[in-house]
């Protein structure tokens, strides 16, 4: 475990993250930051692994706003131990394509080095989020319909 | 890459960390589903929340108090899963507040299928007893593993009436 991170640094990072402003967030990220948002990328394009400041800021500044407009991003609990901080967030957002309101909690684990985030891992109840996106209870037990590949040619 | 910490192996699995006795005791009780150990480590007013799809599996949702929580862990959860271990990539301890992130390894009882998914725990102890437990997981991935196939999010749960309205037997 590295040098302990101060509560002020954690707070400053969190406020920059909550602003969703890439210019404000950039100084808080290490150049080779690793960013993992766990979830189905086919539903939420901002899910997945990113490495490097440019890729992360593109995700925050372009991919996420194209899908969701974050209306509320508030901490419910913060735990700090050494160089790592864990934060539970209450999030409210509006889906851009259909106007649906999403309300959910996320957990974020951030590792700091010299006051900058070197690793950020985010997690949420992704099944609940998917149901909020589509606006109905998903029948997970229903087997998907088989789809014939369009490039198969029968002779 | 930092080696993960096995919850089942605490405190020995974290030799470079000062792990409180109450934390090791909780995970020992939780993973063993030993009612005696759970009685010792849980606060009478414990709040237990698995933030996951309660509509799909009734192990999820909120439980209030020691009796409900112990029933969940010892009787209800084993009907669906056997949790084999938690492998923590991050284990944070701040006094009596704990946060953990990593992978959950479990076995589905119905199929014997191995399950592995990412999750996070947030715990709060009071005088060494668990007062609050909040768990979050990548539930979309978990449910796909449970049902054994990709989820089609366009498929909706259909409402089905239990008894047809024209059933002659209902006419009084």
Interface residues (C-beta under 8 A of the other chain):
Chain A: X1 X38 X39 X40 X43 X77 X79 X80 X81 X82 X84 X85 X86 X88 X105 X106 X107 X109 X111 X121 X123 X124 X125 X126 X127 X128 X129 X130 X131 X133 X134 X136 X137 X138 X139 X140 X141 X142 X143 X144 X145
Chain B: X16 X51 X52 X53 X55 X56 X89 X90 X92 X93 X94 X97 X98 X99 X101 X118 X119 X120 X122 X134 X136 X137 X138 X139 X140 X141 X142 X143 X144 X146 X147 X149 X150 X151 X152 X153 X154 X155 X156 X157 X158
